[in-house]
Amino acid sequence: MKILSWNVRGLGRVEKRRRIKEVLKEKKVDMAMLQETKKSEVDDIFVRSLWPNESMEFMGVDAEDSAGALLCIWKPEVFALKDCCSSRRFILLLGNQPGVQS
């Protein structure tokens, strides 16, 4: 599994989202963990503007005012989420490879 962690320092500009999507595609990333998105909320449409694959799942922690925010996106065929928890400072995901018992 290829995992990328990136402090993006804001995702307001279309050009920045396009560049992130290009890097994720070029590096064939299976899971991306993005910090400092500065987004007050994220939805499927916004996440698709970042993710180069058709299939995806994600979990986000919204920004407070215009600071912080976390976003984790992954391929469900590579990572099957079993449980999760989050706070303003972290996202904790528990899962395994689909079809593999743990």
Backbone as XML, in Angstrom:
<?xml version="1.0"?>
<chain id="A" units="angstrom">
  <residue number="1" name="MET">
    <atom name="N" x="0.852" y="-1.179" z="0.000"/>
    <atom name="CA" x="0.000" y="0.000" z="0.000"/>
    <atom name="C" x="0.892" y="1.235" z="0.000"/>
  </residue>
  <residue number="2" name="LYS">
    <atom name="N" x="0.605" y="2.171" z="-0.895"/>
    <atom name="CA" x="1.336" y="3.435" z="-0.947"/>
    <atom name="C" x="0.530" y="4.500" z="-0.213"/>
  </residue>
  <residue number="3" name="ILE">
    <atom name="N" x="1.162" y="5.118" z="0.781"/>
    <atom name="CA" x="0.519" y="6.149" z="1.598"/>
    <atom name="C" x="1.299" y="7.448" z="1.448"/>
  </residue>
  <residue number="4" name="LEU">
    <atom name="N" x="0.573" y="8.535" z="1.246"/>
    <atom name="CA" x="1.188" y="9.850" z="1.153"/>
    <atom name="C" x="0.605" y="10.740" z="2.246"/>
  </residue>
  <residue number="5" name="SER">
    <atom name="N" x="1.470" y="11.431" z="2.974"/>
    <atom name="CA" x="1.052" y="12.409" z="3.981"/>
    <atom name="C" x="1.582" y="13.766" z="3.533"/>
  </residue>
  <residue number="6" name="TRP">
    <atom name="N" x="0.700" y="14.792" z="3.538"/>
    <atom name="CA" x="1.080" y="16.074" z="2.946"/>
    <atom name="C" x="0.417" y="17.221" z="3.715"/>
  </residue>
  <residue number="7" name="ASN">
    <atom name="N" x="1.220" y="18.177" z="4.175"/>
    <atom name="CA" x="0.692" y="19.418" z="4.733"/>
    <atom name="C" x="0.442" y="20.346" z="3.547"/>
  </residue>
  <residue number="8" name="VAL">
    <atom name="N" x="-0.812" y="20.431" z="3.128"/>
    <atom name="CA" x="-1.149" y="21.145" z="1.893"/>
    <atom name="C" x="-1.314" y="22.655" z="2.075"/>
  </residue>
  <residue number="9" name="ARG">
    <atom name="N" x="-1.433" y="23.115" z="3.319"/>
    <atom name="CA" x="-1.550" y="24.550" z="3.625"/>
    <atom name="C" x="-2.678" y="25.232" z="2.866"/>
  </residue>
  <residue number="10" name="GLY">
    <atom name="N" x="-3.816" y="24.547" z="2.822"/>
    <atom name="CA" x="-5.001" y="25.131" z="2.194"/>
    <atom name="C" x="-5.313" y="24.515" z="0.850"/>
  </residue>
  <residue number="11" name="LEU">
    <atom name="N" x="-6.613" y="24.317" z="0.611"/>
    <atom name="CA" x="-7.066" y="23.716" z="-0.642"/>
    <atom name="C" x="-8.112" y="24.578" z="-1.337"/>
  </residue>
  <residue number="12" name="GLY">
    <atom name="N" x="-8.024" y="25.870" z="-1.153"/>
    <atom name="CA" x="-9.005" y="26.763" z="-1.751"/>
    <atom name="C" x="-8.842" y="26.953" z="-3.251"/>
  </residue>
  <residue number="13" name="ARG">
    <atom name="N" x="-7.616" y="26.924" z="-3.732"/>
    <atom name="CA" x="-7.364" y="27.203" z="-5.155"/>
    <atom name="C" x="-7.501" y="25.943" z="-6.011"/>
  </residue>
  <residue number="14" name="VAL">
    <atom name="N" x="-8.176" y="26.081" z="-7.125"/>
    <atom name="CA" x="-8.377" y="24.975" z="-8.070"/>
    <atom name="C" x="-7.035" y="24.441" z="-8.562"/>
  </residue>
  <residue number="15" name="GLU">
    <atom name="N" x="-6.083" y="25.331" z="-8.835"/>
    <atom name="CA" x="-4.777" y="24.911" z="-9.338"/>
    <atom name="C" x="-4.065" y="24.004" z="-8.347"/>
  </residue>
  <residue number="16" name="LYS">
    <atom name="N" x="-4.178" y="24.303" z="-7.071"/>
    <atom name="CA" x="-3.536" y="23.493" z="-6.044"/>
    <atom name="C" x="-4.176" y="22.112" z="-5.979"/>
  </residue>
  <residue number="17" name="ARG">
    <atom name="N" x="-5.505" y="22.050" z="-6.031"/>
    <atom name="CA" x="-6.201" y="20.750" z="-6.016"/>
    <atom name="C" x="-5.821" y="19.938" z="-7.255"/>
  </residue>
  <residue number="18" name="ARG">
    <atom name="N" x="-5.721" y="20.594" z="-8.387"/>
    <atom name="CA" x="-5.333" y="19.907" z="-9.622"/>
    <atom name="C" x="-3.927" y="19.326" z="-9.489"/>
  </residue>
  <residue number="19" name="ARG">
    <atom name="N" x="-3.005" y="20.086" z="-8.909"/>
    <atom name="CA" x="-1.620" y="19.612" z="-8.728"/>
    <atom name="C" x="-1.576" y="18.426" z="-7.772"/>
  </residue>
  <residue number="20" name="ILE">
    <atom name="N" x="-2.327" y="18.485" z="-6.700"/>
    <atom name="CA" x="-2.373" y="17.368" z="-5.750"/>
    <atom name="C" x="-2.904" y="16.122" z="-6.443"/>
  </residue>
  <residue number="21" name="LYS">
    <atom name="N" x="-3.952" y="16.278" z="-7.219"/>
    <atom name="CA" x="-4.527" y="15.141" z="-7.953"/>
    <atom name="C" x="-3.495" y="14.537" z="-8.907"/>
  </residue>
  <residue number="22" name="GLU">
    <atom name="N" x="-2.725" y="15.378" z="-9.596"/>
    <atom name="CA" x="-1.683" y="14.897" z="-10.506"/>
    <atom name="C" x="-0.626" y="14.084" z="-9.767"/>
  </residue>
  <residue number="23" name="VAL">
    <atom name="N" x="-0.186" y="14.582" z="-8.614"/>
    <atom name="CA" x="0.830" y="13.873" z="-7.831"/>
    <atom name="C" x="0.289" y="12.530" z="-7.339"/>
  </residue>
  <residue number="24" name="LEU">
    <atom name="N" x="-0.942" y="12.509" z="-6.842"/>
    <atom name="CA" x="-1.532" y="11.263" z="-6.358"/>
    <atom name="C" x="-1.631" y="10.231" z="-7.480"/>
  </residue>
  <residue number="25" name="LYS">
    <atom name="N" x="-1.974" y="10.698" z="-8.670"/>
    <atom name="CA" x="-2.069" y="9.789" z="-9.815"/>
    <atom name="C" x="-0.687" y="9.307" z="-10.250"/>
  </residue>
  <residue number="26" name="GLU">
    <atom name="N" x="0.242" y="10.245" z="-10.379"/>
    <atom name="CA" x="1.604" y="9.921" z="-10.826"/>
    <atom name="C" x="2.288" y="8.926" z="-9.882"/>
  </residue>
  <residue number="27" name="LYS">
    <atom name="N" x="2.105" y="9.101" z="-8.593"/>
    <atom name="CA" x="2.752" y="8.240" z="-7.590"/>
    <atom name="C" x="1.945" y="6.975" z="-7.281"/>
  </residue>
  <residue number="28" name="LYS">
    <atom name="N" x="0.748" y="6.863" z="-7.875"/>
    <atom name="CA" x="-0.130" y="5.699" z="-7.665"/>
    <atom name="C" x="-0.404" y="5.468" z="-6.176"/>
  </residue>
  <residue number="29" name="VAL">
    <atom name="N" x="-0.850" y="6.525" z="-5.521"/>
    <atom name="CA" x="-1.104" y="6.515" z="-4.085"/>
    <atom name="C" x="-2.408" y="5.772" z="-3.783"/>
  </residue>
  <residue number="30" name="ASP">
    <atom name="N" x="-2.366" y="4.922" z="-2.754"/>
    <atom name="CA" x="-3.552" y="4.182" z="-2.308"/>
    <atom name="C" x="-4.302" y="4.907" z="-1.197"/>
  </residue>
  <residue number="31" name="MET">
    <atom name="N" x="-3.566" y="5.685" z="-0.395"/>
    <atom name="CA" x="-4.172" y="6.439" z="0.707"/>
    <atom name="C" x="-3.433" y="7.763" z="0.842"/>
  </residue>
  <residue number="32" name="ALA">
    <atom name="N" x="-4.191" y="8.844" z="0.956"/>
    <atom name="CA" x="-3.604" y="10.169" z="1.140"/>
    <atom name="C" x="-4.120" y="10.758" z="2.442"/>
  </residue>
  <residue number="33" name="MET">
    <atom name="N" x="-3.180" y="11.298" z="3.222"/>
    <atom name="CA" x="-3.527" y="11.970" z="4.473"/>
    <atom name="C" x="-3.095" y="13.428" z="4.327"/>
  </residue>
  <residue number="34" name="LEU">
    <atom name="N" x="-4.069" y="14.312" z="4.263"/>
    <atom name="CA" x="-3.801" y="15.722" z="4.002"/>
    <atom name="C" x="-4.066" y="16.540" z="5.259"/>
  </residue>
  <residue number="35" name="GLN">
    <atom name="N" x="-3.089" y="17.373" z="5.622"/>
    <atom name="CA" x="-3.207" y="18.226" z="6.795"/>
    <atom name="C" x="-3.332" y="19.683" z="6.363"/>
  </residue>
  <residue number="36" name="GLU">
    <atom name="N" x="-3.936" y="20.466" z="7.253"/>
    <atom name="CA" x="-4.093" y="21.916" z="7.025"/>
    <atom name="C" x="-4.851" y="22.212" z="5.728"/>
  </residue>
  <residue number="37" name="THR">
    <atom name="N" x="-5.955" y="21.489" z="5.507"/>
    <atom name="CA" x="-6.752" y="21.756" z="4.309"/>
    <atom name="C" x="-7.467" y="23.096" z="4.410"/>
  </residue>
  <residue number="38" name="LYS">
    <atom name="N" x="-7.705" y="23.548" z="5.628"/>
    <atom name="CA" x="-8.383" y="24.822" z="5.921"/>
    <atom name="C" x="-9.813" y="24.865" z="5.377"/>
  </residue>
  <residue number="39" name="LYS">
    <atom name="N" x="-10.408" y="23.687" z="5.184"/>
    <atom name="CA" x="-11.786" y="23.598" z="4.692"/>
    <atom name="C" x="-12.729" y="23.404" z="5.877"/>
  </residue>
  <residue number="40" name="SER">
    <atom name="N" x="-13.802" y="24.199" z="5.906"/>
    <atom name="CA" x="-14.768" y="24.094" z="6.994"/>
    <atom name="C" x="-15.630" y="22.852" z="6.875"/>
  </residue>
  <residue number="41" name="GLU">
    <atom name="N" x="-15.775" y="22.338" z="5.664"/>
    <atom name="CA" x="-16.456" y="21.057" z="5.461"/>
    <atom name="C" x="-16.084" y="20.509" z="4.093"/>
  </residue>
  <residue number="42" name="VAL">
    <atom name="N" x="-16.106" y="19.174" z="3.994"/>
    <atom name="CA" x="-15.801" y="18.528" z="2.723"/>
    <atom name="C" x="-16.943" y="17.593" z="2.348"/>
  </residue>
  <residue number="43" name="ASP">
    <atom name="N" x="-17.163" y="17.448" z="1.046"/>
    <atom name="CA" x="-18.190" y="16.522" z="0.553"/>
    <atom name="C" x="-17.592" y="15.724" z="-0.596"/>
  </residue>
  <residue number="44" name="ASP">
    <atom name="N" x="-18.382" y="14.808" z="-1.152"/>
    <atom name="CA" x="-17.910" y="13.949" z="-2.241"/>
    <atom name="C" x="-17.371" y="14.750" z="-3.426"/>
  </residue>
  <residue number="45" name="ILE">
    <atom name="N" x="-18.052" y="15.790" z="-3.792"/>
    <atom name="CA" x="-17.642" y="16.586" z="-4.962"/>
    <atom name="C" x="-16.264" y="17.203" z="-4.724"/>
  </residue>
  <residue number="46" name="PHE">
    <atom name="N" x="-16.060" y="17.767" z="-3.547"/>
    <atom name="CA" x="-14.771" y="18.368" z="-3.232"/>
    <atom name="C" x="-13.664" y="17.308" z="-3.229"/>
  </residue>
  <residue number="47" name="VAL">
    <atom name="N" x="-13.910" y="16.165" z="-2.583"/>
    <atom name="CA" x="-12.889" y="15.118" z="-2.495"/>
    <atom name="C" x="-12.559" y="14.581" z="-3.885"/>
  </residue>
  <residue number="48" name="ARG">
    <atom name="N" x="-13.551" y="14.462" z="-4.744"/>
    <atom name="CA" x="-13.298" y="13.997" z="-6.117"/>
    <atom name="C" x="-12.416" y="14.982" z="-6.896"/>
  </residue>
  <residue number="49" name="SER">
    <atom name="N" x="-12.419" y="16.247" z="-6.498"/>
    <atom name="CA" x="-11.540" y="17.215" z="-7.154"/>
    <atom name="C" x="-10.068" y="16.976" z="-6.799"/>
  </residue>
  <residue number="50" name="LEU">
    <atom name="N" x="-9.826" y="16.141" z="-5.791"/>
    <atom name="CA" x="-8.473" y="15.821" z="-5.352"/>
    <atom name="C" x="-8.033" y="14.407" z="-5.715"/>
  </residue>
  <residue number="51" name="TRP">
    <atom name="N" x="-8.974" y="13.484" z="-5.751"/>
    <atom name="CA" x="-8.670" y="12.061" z="-5.850"/>
    <atom name="C" x="-8.723" y="11.598" z="-7.305"/>
  </residue>
  <residue number="52" name="PRO">
    <atom name="N" x="-7.659" y="10.950" z="-7.791"/>
    <atom name="CA" x="-7.606" y="10.586" z="-9.210"/>
    <atom name="C" x="-8.346" y="9.291" z="-9.577"/>
  </residue>
  <residue number="53" name="ASN">
    <atom name="N" x="-8.828" y="8.544" z="-8.600"/>
    <atom name="CA" x="-9.473" y="7.257" z="-8.869"/>
    <atom name="C" x="-10.989" y="7.371" z="-8.765"/>
  </residue>
  <residue number="54" name="GLU">
    <atom name="N" x="-11.677" y="6.512" z="-9.503"/>
    <atom name="CA" x="-13.143" y="6.513" z="-9.468"/>
    <atom name="C" x="-13.673" y="6.100" z="-8.092"/>
  </residue>
  <residue number="55" name="SER">
    <atom name="N" x="-13.105" y="5.016" z="-7.548"/>
    <atom name="CA" x="-13.576" y="4.539" z="-6.235"/>
    <atom name="C" x="-12.783" y="5.217" z="-5.131"/>
  </residue>
  <residue number="56" name="MET">
    <atom name="N" x="-13.487" y="5.594" z="-4.073"/>
    <atom name="CA" x="-12.834" y="6.258" z="-2.944"/>
    <atom name="C" x="-13.726" y="6.230" z="-1.722"/>
  </residue>
  <residue number="57" name="GLU">
    <atom name="N" x="-13.101" y="6.300" z="-0.579"/>
    <atom name="CA" x="-13.765" y="6.563" z="0.686"/>
    <atom name="C" x="-12.925" y="7.616" z="1.376"/>
  </residue>
  <residue number="58" name="PHE">
    <atom name="N" x="-13.524" y="8.350" z="2.285"/>
    <atom name="CA" x="-12.764" y="9.399" z="2.955"/>
    <atom name="C" x="-13.342" y="9.703" z="4.326"/>
  </residue>
  <residue number="59" name="MET">
    <atom name="N" x="-12.509" y="10.334" z="5.128"/>
    <atom name="CA" x="-12.923" y="10.847" z="6.432"/>
    <atom name="C" x="-12.230" y="12.181" z="6.619"/>
  </residue>
  <residue number="60" name="GLY">
    <atom name="N" x="-12.973" y="13.162" z="7.097"/>
    <atom name="CA" x="-12.400" y="14.481" z="7.290"/>
    <atom name="C" x="-12.707" y="15.049" z="8.660"/>
  </residue>
  <residue number="61" name="VAL">
    <atom name="N" x="-11.846" y="15.953" z="9.105"/>
    <atom name="CA" x="-12.057" y="16.756" z="10.308"/>
    <atom name="C" x="-12.069" y="18.198" z="9.835"/>
  </residue>
  <residue number="62" name="ASP">
    <atom name="N" x="-13.185" y="18.879" z="10.048"/>
    <atom name="CA" x="-13.357" y="20.243" z="9.548"/>
    <atom name="C" x="-12.459" y="21.246" z="10.269"/>
  </residue>
  <residue number="63" name="ALA">
    <atom name="N" x="-12.160" y="22.329" z="9.571"/>
    <atom name="CA" x="-11.367" y="23.416" z="10.140"/>
    <atom name="C" x="-12.192" y="24.172" z="11.174"/>
  </residue>
  <residue number="64" name="GLU">
    <atom name="N" x="-11.486" y="24.792" z="12.100"/>
    <atom name="CA" x="-12.114" y="25.725" z="13.030"/>
    <atom name="C" x="-11.686" y="27.105" z="12.591"/>
  </residue>
  <residue number="65" name="ASP">
    <atom name="N" x="-12.655" y="27.940" z="12.280"/>
    <atom name="CA" x="-12.403" y="29.223" z="11.624"/>
    <atom name="C" x="-11.705" y="28.913" z="10.302"/>
  </residue>
  <residue number="66" name="SER">
    <atom name="N" x="-10.505" y="29.423" z="10.092"/>
    <atom name="CA" x="-9.805" y="29.118" z="8.840"/>
    <atom name="C" x="-8.494" y="28.384" z="9.115"/>
  </residue>
  <residue number="67" name="ALA">
    <atom name="N" x="-8.450" y="27.626" z="10.213"/>
    <atom name="CA" x="-7.219" y="26.923" z="10.573"/>
    <atom name="C" x="-7.469" y="25.436" z="10.741"/>
  </residue>
  <residue number="68" name="GLY">
    <atom name="N" x="-6.438" y="24.662" z="10.428"/>
    <atom name="CA" x="-6.488" y="23.225" z="10.649"/>
    <atom name="C" x="-7.224" y="22.487" z="9.547"/>
  </residue>
  <residue number="69" name="ALA">
    <atom name="N" x="-7.839" y="21.420" z="9.921"/>
    <atom name="CA" x="-8.615" y="20.494" z="9.090"/>
    <atom name="C" x="-7.729" y="19.377" z="8.545"/>
  </residue>
  <residue number="70" name="LEU">
    <atom name="N" x="-8.276" y="18.191" z="8.577"/>
    <atom name="CA" x="-7.602" y="16.974" z="8.129"/>
    <atom name="C" x="-8.497" y="16.243" z="7.145"/>
  </residue>
  <residue number="71" name="LEU">
    <atom name="N" x="-7.881" y="15.543" z="6.221"/>
    <atom name="CA" x="-8.630" y="14.744" z="5.262"/>
    <atom name="C" x="-7.822" y="13.500" z="4.939"/>
  </residue>
  <residue number="72" name="CYS">
    <atom name="N" x="-8.460" y="12.355" z="5.067"/>
    <atom name="CA" x="-7.849" y="11.089" z="4.695"/>
    <atom name="C" x="-8.724" y="10.462" z="3.610"/>
  </residue>
  <residue number="73" name="ILE">
    <atom name="N" x="-8.110" y="10.084" z="2.482"/>
    <atom name="CA" x="-8.820" y="9.490" z="1.339"/>
    <atom name="C" x="-8.118" y="8.176" z="1.008"/>
  </residue>
  <residue number="74" name="TRP">
    <atom name="N" x="-8.901" y="7.153" z="0.661"/>
    <atom name="CA" x="-8.279" y="5.871" z="0.334"/>
    <atom name="C" x="-9.093" y="5.095" z="-0.690"/>
  </residue>
  <residue number="75" name="LYS">
    <atom name="N" x="-8.405" y="4.121" z="-1.302"/>
    <atom name="CA" x="-9.043" y="3.199" z="-2.231"/>
    <atom name="C" x="-9.700" y="2.082" z="-1.415"/>
  </residue>
  <residue number="76" name="PRO">
    <atom name="N" x="-11.010" y="1.898" z="-1.521"/>
    <atom name="CA" x="-11.677" y="0.853" z="-0.734"/>
    <atom name="C" x="-11.257" y="-0.557" z="-1.145"/>
  </residue>
  <residue number="77" name="GLU">
    <atom name="N" x="-10.722" y="-0.724" z="-2.341"/>
    <atom name="CA" x="-10.259" y="-2.053" z="-2.740"/>
    <atom name="C" x="-8.910" y="-2.406" z="-2.107"/>
  </residue>
  <residue number="78" name="VAL">
    <atom name="N" x="-8.260" y="-1.417" z="-1.472"/>
    <atom name="CA" x="-6.967" y="-1.631" z="-0.825"/>
    <atom name="C" x="-7.089" y="-1.590" z="0.700"/>
  </residue>
  <residue number="79" name="PHE">
    <atom name="N" x="-8.005" y="-0.751" z="1.210"/>
    <atom name="CA" x="-8.172" y="-0.579" z="2.649"/>
    <atom name="C" x="-9.655" y="-0.629" z="2.994"/>
  </residue>
  <residue number="80" name="ALA">
    <atom name="N" x="-10.034" y="-1.559" z="3.878"/>
    <atom name="CA" x="-11.424" y="-1.681" z="4.328"/>
    <atom name="C" x="-11.525" y="-1.130" z="5.746"/>
  </residue>
  <residue number="81" name="LEU">
    <atom name="N" x="-12.229" y="-0.035" z="5.899"/>
    <atom name="CA" x="-12.390" y="0.612" z="7.199"/>
    <atom name="C" x="-13.278" y="-0.234" z="8.102"/>
  </residue>
  <residue number="82" name="LYS">
    <atom name="N" x="-12.796" y="-0.484" z="9.330"/>
    <atom name="CA" x="-13.571" y="-1.236" z="10.319"/>
    <atom name="C" x="-14.074" y="-0.324" z="11.440"/>
  </residue>
  <residue number="83" name="ASP">
    <atom name="N" x="-13.248" y="0.659" z="11.813"/>
    <atom name="CA" x="-13.601" y="1.558" z="12.905"/>
    <atom name="C" x="-12.752" y="2.818" z="12.771"/>
  </residue>
  <residue number="84" name="CYS">
    <atom name="N" x="-13.205" y="3.890" z="13.389"/>
    <atom name="CA" x="-12.439" y="5.131" z="13.334"/>
    <atom name="C" x="-12.816" y="6.036" z="14.494"/>
  </residue>
  <residue number="85" name="CYS">
    <atom name="N" x="-11.933" y="6.963" z="14.781"/>
    <atom name="CA" x="-12.245" y="8.052" z="15.708"/>
    <atom name="C" x="-11.391" y="9.243" z="15.288"/>
  </residue>
  <residue number="86" name="SER">
    <atom name="N" x="-11.806" y="10.411" z="15.711"/>
    <atom name="CA" x="-11.073" y="11.608" z="15.311"/>
    <atom name="C" x="-11.298" y="12.722" z="16.325"/>
  </residue>
  <residue number="87" name="SER">
    <atom name="N" x="-10.415" y="13.683" z="16.265"/>
    <atom name="CA" x="-10.564" y="14.926" z="17.022"/>
    <atom name="C" x="-10.037" y="16.032" z="16.113"/>
  </residue>
  <residue number="88" name="ARG">
    <atom name="N" x="-9.913" y="17.198" z="16.635"/>
    <atom name="CA" x="-9.407" y="18.312" z="15.840"/>
    <atom name="C" x="-7.969" y="18.079" z="15.392"/>
  </residue>
  <residue number="89" name="ARG">
    <atom name="N" x="-7.228" y="17.250" z="16.110"/>
    <atom name="CA" x="-5.806" y="17.060" z="15.848"/>
    <atom name="C" x="-5.426" y="15.741" z="15.180"/>
  </residue>
  <residue number="90" name="PHE">
    <atom name="N" x="-6.367" y="14.791" z="15.064"/>
    <atom name="CA" x="-5.994" y="13.509" z="14.470"/>
    <atom name="C" x="-7.192" y="12.768" z="13.885"/>
  </residue>
  <residue number="91" name="ILE">
    <atom name="N" x="-6.879" y="11.840" z="13.008"/>
    <atom name="CA" x="-7.834" y="10.848" z="12.508"/>
    <atom name="C" x="-7.170" y="9.494" z="12.734"/>
  </residue>
  <residue number="92" name="LEU">
    <atom name="N" x="-7.872" y="8.598" z="13.391"/>
    <atom name="CA" x="-7.369" y="7.251" z="13.645"/>
    <atom name="C" x="-8.282" y="6.267" z="12.923"/>
  </residue>
  <residue number="93" name="LEU">
    <atom name="N" x="-7.715" y="5.510" z="11.999"/>
    <atom name="CA" x="-8.477" y="4.547" z="11.208"/>
    <atom name="C" x="-8.018" y="3.135" z="11.546"/>
  </residue>
  <residue number="94" name="LEU">
    <atom name="N" x="-8.960" y="2.241" z="11.723"/>
    <atom name="CA" x="-8.665" y="0.825" z="11.930"/>
    <atom name="C" x="-9.259" y="0.073" z="10.750"/>
  </residue>
  <residue number="95" name="GLY">
    <atom name="N" x="-8.448" y="-0.737" z="10.100"/>
    <atom name="CA" x="-8.943" y="-1.476" z="8.952"/>
    <atom name="C" x="-7.969" y="-2.542" z="8.528"/>
  </residue>
  <residue number="96" name="ASN">
    <atom name="N" x="-8.280" y="-3.157" z="7.407"/>
    <atom name="CA" x="-7.397" y="-4.167" z="6.856"/>
    <atom name="C" x="-7.574" y="-4.221" z="5.349"/>
  </residue>
  <residue number="97" name="GLN">
    <atom name="N" x="-6.795" y="-5.069" z="4.742"/>
    <atom name="CA" x="-6.926" y="-5.275" z="3.304"/>
    <atom name="C" x="-8.202" y="-6.076" z="3.071"/>
  </residue>
  <residue number="98" name="PRO">
    <atom name="N" x="-9.054" y="-5.672" z="2.154"/>
    <atom name="CA" x="-10.294" y="-6.409" z="1.912"/>
    <atom name="C" x="-9.998" y="-7.887" z="1.624"/>
  </residue>
  <residue number="99" name="GLY">
    <atom name="N" x="-10.803" y="-8.748" z="2.241"/>
    <atom name="CA" x="-10.644" y="-10.187" z="2.060"/>
    <atom name="C" x="-9.649" y="-10.824" z="3.007"/>
  </residue>
  <residue number="100" name="VAL">
    <atom name="N" x="-8.943" y="-10.005" z="3.805"/>
    <atom name="CA" x="-7.953" y="-10.523" z="4.764"/>
    <atom name="C" x="-8.543" y="-10.385" z="6.166"/>
  </residue>
  <residue number="101" name="GLN">
    <atom name="N" x="-8.657" y="-11.477" z="6.892"/>
    <atom name="CA" x="-9.181" y="-11.454" z="8.252"/>
    <atom name="C" x="-8.106" y="-10.946" z="9.199"/>
  </residue>
  <residue number="102" name="SER">
    <atom name="N" x="-8.529" y="-10.167" z="10.198"/>
    <atom name="CA" x="-7.566" y="-9.716" z="11.217"/>
    <atom name="C" x="-8.124" y="-9.927" z="12.596"/>
  </residue>
</chain>
